[in-house]
Amino acid sequence: MEINPYDVATKQIEIVAKELGLDRNTTEYLKRIERALIVSIPITMDNGTVQIFEGYRVHHSTVRGPGKGGIRFSPDVNLDEVKALATWMTWKSSLLNLPLGGAKGGVRVDPRKLSMKELERLTRRYTAEIINIIGPDIDIPAPDVNTNAQVMAWIMDVYSMQKGRSIPGVVTGKPIEIGGSVGREPATGMGLYFVLKALCEKLDCKLKDQSIVIQGFGNVGGTIAELLYKDGCKILAVSDISTGIYYKDGLDIEKLLEYVKKGKYLKDYPNDNYKHISNDELLTSKCDVLIPAAIENQITEKNADKIDCKIVLEGANGPTTPEADNILFSKGIKVVPDILANSGGVCVSYFEYIQDIHSYFWKLERINQELERIILEAFEETYRISVERNISLRTAAYIIAVERVAKAIKLRGFFP
Ligand code: NAD
């Protein structure tokens, strides 16, 4: 049976509510989303036919600030997945103590089957459909799976045209030329890198000696692969949707990145030494650090027992189910949860947002320094609580994040 990510997200709230002794009313409220919009997106295809796609935008919580979260284009997107992703965004913003809430969006489409012009029409119409619930003070979208800076540029353009002036602060992850921030594109991978380095120090091991396996070779997986490769780590395996590839002496990440950046798939990469493996085989390959950086529900009770690493660093959102989490914890594997590990993206998105509002742009050095400071503060606090209470890093991170949101709800009270 398919695992419903929203069930996972609500189960995680129940676990932490128990740990925190949170009252029933607040717990039930946190399990709900504030609002969800489902839209139909009719698009005239290049061949003159009309196809109708379904899109979503969900606000889980705006109690601590405007909603924040990416937009995903994928044939598998559904409302429950977007609700789960919006919920995780709330915890991520809160864990970093950013004045933002949690939101997410998606369109049920396989963008690989669209021409550039069709993709643009789809993005523009989707934006027009959700325009009343996005905006710099309401909800600020960003890129996620299969969306990028160009898609953000189209969203900003539609929004600005409707309002009659340029409003760059409506989205983050934009091209730099129209109000984007330096350092935003690699920010999630950069955050993963800072956290992994800090964890290695705690565990008394050298980062450069770690062997690495990465699922997903897009923005997040590709960036962390490059950073670790440059540091001297051996990257044993990477994968995209087409295949996984493995080489016991370590893959040449620079060449692989050059290849996929041309829009090509790993299954076609020409190298006889590289063994092709399935995504399932990749996840259970022996390594020091496993980095799931593709989609949800990859480590489940079916394969958790076979996971053979010291650290799981969650680049993707929701890659591990609660049942798998328990198994990994009992095996002594340190799981750095998504809301901490991949929070570099939302952190630099926040920097982009404030740069847009102030119309004053920072240098890359400042971006990376502030990112490191903020993400490491959250890491240190999470690590401390996990050691003090002998709980997983995930439960510790949730304690910090959920408690902040619960306090904000209490202070604001229920309207009317
Ligand atoms: P992306 O589209 O750039 O890359 C996704 C990668 O995963 C690609 O290599 C793709 O081929 C692969 N993939 C997709 N579906 C797959 C499947 N079913 N099985 C195996 N591989 C598959 O996306 P991204 O921005 O790198 O996002 C990856 C993950 O990281 C997502 O869970 C996303 O929510 C999360 N995330 C992204 C950001 C960000 O800033 N982009 C921030 C935080 C979290």
Boltz pocket constraint, residues with backbone or C-beta under 6 A from the ligand:
constraints:
  - pocket:
      binder: B
      contacts: [[A, 143], [A, 144], [A, 145], [A, 146], [A, 147], [A, 184], [A, 185], [A, 188], [A, 215], [A, 216], [A, 217], [A, 218], [A, 219], [A, 220], [A, 221], [A, 239], [A, 240], [A, 241], [A, 242], [A, 279], [A, 293], [A, 294], [A, 295], [A, 296], [A, 315], [A, 316], [A, 317], [A, 342], [A, 343], [A, 345], [A, 346]]
      max_distance: 6.0
